């Protein structure tokens, strides 16, 4: 058991979507939080990363920071997404080794799994194929950090753990239509269409692909529990345990937003990975995590937040 009271915890990405839920949980445990901001530290640069470690003197690092987006953003930035995510993780893990801290928590991505992984995805399948092409550079960069952590554990004794969360959603997500993931993009589209009196909304793909979505507060709780209770080398899936097709998701968001028009499917656009759902028994058995929030409840909360805050954000 890792006692967080009095520990200095660096949370990269701590001011972002997931971090904004995790940081208060860590503070409730008595941790002293350091959140490096991009204006002060470019974590893709080793010198900046080393300067952060000298200034903060962390006991624990939780590495959430990532450059990430939906299918469109991944297709438009494959080189940048590989480099930025690889470089940040590489620098953070190396400086953690140099500083001798007690624990490193790496948050990976479900995009690391092979394109045709049998459902539900088991951690043992992680290396049995190439990821879905549209997000492979991002997924492979993140997956490489698992190898690095396992190598550093073996050679240097660095206690690094690796978590694989499924797609997250919830209040404070990125709602930018150019770079957001599917749920915030759909919520924004449907509400704009409803308020604008439009007869139809265009969406990508066929709707046949499936996904699993985890409410952000559940994800933060899982990371907290793993930080406190898990010290092993094996990757651990973090998910909700429910598969939903994109068609079902879109129909649910349409219903919850009160949109009454029709949905037009642009089948020239990609569906992405055909199916995606995690097997989550390791998280349950190894540190007691199970998701609490049902998808429809989480969507309703997220929609209410966007209707309350979205106007300000757009300005």
N, C-alpha and C positions, 0 to 999 in steps of 0.2 A: 504494500500500500504506500503510495507516494503522498506524503502530507504536504499540502500546498500552503499552509499557513506560514507567512513570513518569507516565502520563496519569491525571488524575482523571476517573473515569467515574461519572456518576450513573445508577443503574439504578432507575427507578420500578418498583414491583412486584418488587423484587429479593429480597424475603423470601417471595414467593409460589411457586406451583407451578413455572412455567417459570423464574423468576428463581433459584430454589434450585439449578438445574442450570447456568445460565449464569454466575452469579457466580464459582464456583470456576474455570471455564474462563478468565474474564477475569483472575482473580488469578494463574493460572499464566502468563499473558502479561506479568505485572509491572504490571498496572493497579492504581491505588488506587481502591477502590470506596466510593461513598457510596450508601446505601440510605435514602431518605426514608420515614419511617413515618407512618401516618395520624394517630397521636396527636400528632405534632409538626408536620406540614404537611398541610393540606387542599388538595390540588392543584386542586380545583374553584374555589378562591379565589385570585384573582390576587395579593393581598398575601402570602399564604403561599408561593405559588410563587416570587415575587420574593425573599422572605426566604431560601428554599432556595438560590437561585442566588448570593445575596450570601455566604451561609455556606460553600457548597461550592466555588464558583469552578470549575465543571466545564470540562474540555476537550471531553468527549463526553457526550451523553445517549443512553441507550437507554430508550425509553418503552414499558414492558410493561404498566404499571398499567391496569386496566380493571374496570368493573363488568359482570359477565357471568354467564350461567347457561344452563341447558338451555331447552327449549321452554316449560315451565311458568313458569320465572323470567322469561323474555322476555315472555310473555303477561301476567304479573302486574305488570311494572314497565316498561312501554314509555317512559313519560315520564322516569323516573329514569335508565334506561339511556341514553336519548338525551342528557339533560342532563349526566350525570356524565362520560360518555366524550367528548362534545364539549368540555365545559369544561376537563377535564384536558389534552387535547391542545392546545386553543387557548392555554391559559396557558403550557404547557411550550414550545411552538414560539415564541410571542412573546418569552418571557424568554430563550430561546436566541438569538434574533436580537439582542436588546438586549445580551446578554453577549458576543457575538462568538465563540462557541465554534467548534471546528473541524468537528464532525459531530453530526448528530441522526439517530437511528435510530428510526423509527416502526414498531411492529409492529401491523399491521391485522388483518383477519379475513376468512375465506372467506365470511362472512355478507354481505359487501358486494356479492357477485355477484348479478346478476339471477336471479329464480326459475327461469326456463327457459333458462339458459345452456347452449349445446351442450357436451357432455362429450367430451373433457376441457376444463375451463375454461381459456381463454387470457386473458392479461392484457388483450388488445385488446377483449375482450367486457365489460369491467367496467362500461361505461356504457350498454350496449344493453338496458336494461329495469330494472324495479323489483325490489328484493330480495323474497325470500319474506316474506310478511306478518308471521309471528310474530316474526321477528328483524330486521325492517326498521329500526326506530328505532336499534338498536345498530349494524347494518351501515352505515347511512347516516351516522351520526355519525362512525364510523371512516373511511369513504370520504371524507368532507369534509376530513379531515386530509391526504389525499393532495393535494387541490387547494391547500390552504394551503401545504404544503411546496413544491409546484411554483411557486406564486406568489411565495413568499419566496425561492426560489432565483433566479428571474428578476429580482426587484426588489432584493433585498438580498444576494444571493450566499450565502445559507445553504445549506450542503451537507447537505441532508436526504434520506435514502433511506427507501423504503417497502416493507415486506415483508408478504406475504399468506399466513400459515400456514393450513393446513387444520386440522381438529379434532385437538387434542392429547390424549394419554392417557399414563398411566404412574404410578409411585410418587409419593406426596405430592400427588396430585390431590385435588380437592374431592369427598368422598364423602357429602356431605349430600344426603339424598333429595329435599329441597325445591328445591335450587338447583344440583345437580350436572349435568354432561353425561351422555350416554348410557352410556358405558363404566363409569365408577365406580358409577353408579346400578345398572346391571345386575349388576355384580360383587357389590355389597353385597346386592342382592335375592336373588340365587341362593345365596350363602353362607348368608344368614339362613334361607332356605327349606330348604336342605340340613341345616343344623344343627338347625332346628326340626322336621324331619321332615314338612314340608308337602307335600301332594300336587300343588300347582300354584303357578305364579307368573304373575301378570298383568302384561302389558307393553302399552305404548301402540302404537296404529296397526295397520297391516296387515303390516309387515315388508317391503313392496315397495320402499320408498325405499332409496337407496344412499348410502354415505358413503365418505370416505377418511380414514384416521386415521394420524397421525404420532406416533411415540414421542417423548416429551418431550426425551430426551437428544439425539436427532437434531435436533430443532427448535433447541435451544440451540446446537448446533454450527453449524447454518446461520446463525443470527444472528451468532455470533462471526466466521464466515468473511465474511459480508456487511459487517460492521463494519470488518474489516481490508481487504477487497479491492474493495468496490463503492462507487462514488461517483456513480451516475447518477440522473436524475430519474424514470425509468420504474419502475412497481411490479413486484415480482418474487414469483411464487408460490413457496411453500415447502411441499413435500408428499412423499409416499412413492411416488406413482405406481401405487397399487393401489385399485380400487373394490371395495367389498363391500356386499352388501345387509344391511339391518338384521336380516332373518331369518337370514342366514348368520352374522352377528356374534353374535346371541343363541344360536344353536345351538352355536357355538364356545365361548362363555363358559360355557354350561351344561355342555358336555363337560369343559372345563378345571377347573371348580369341583367336578365330581363330582356334580352335581345329577341325580337320576334321575326326578323328577316330570314333569308335563306343563306346557305353556306355553299360557296363555289370552290371546288377542289382544283388546284393547279397541279395536274399530274406530271407536268414537265419538270417540277422541282423534286429533289430527292427526299425519300422517307428517312434516310439515315439508317442506323442499325435496325435490322428487322424486328428483333425482340430484345427486351432488356428487363430483367428482374433478378435480384440477388437472393442467394441463400444466406440466411443471417444467423445460423445456429452458433457460430463462433462468438459473435458479439454477446449473444444471450448466455452462453455457457461460460465464457472466459471473463466477462465483467458485468454481466447482468443487464445488458441493454435490450429493451424492446420499445418500439415506437408506440406513442400514445395517441397521436392525432390522426383521425380518419381523413381521407383525401377531401371529401366534400366539405367537411368542417374547416379544414385548412384553406381550401379555396375560398369559402365564404368569408373567412377572416381576412384573407389577402385582398379580395375584391373590395371589402369595406375599407381597408386601409388605403387602397389606391383611389377610391372615390373621395376619401377624406383628404388625402395628401397629394394626389396626382396633379391637381391644378397648380399648386405651388411649385412642384418639381419641374413641370413643363415651363414655367416662367423662368 
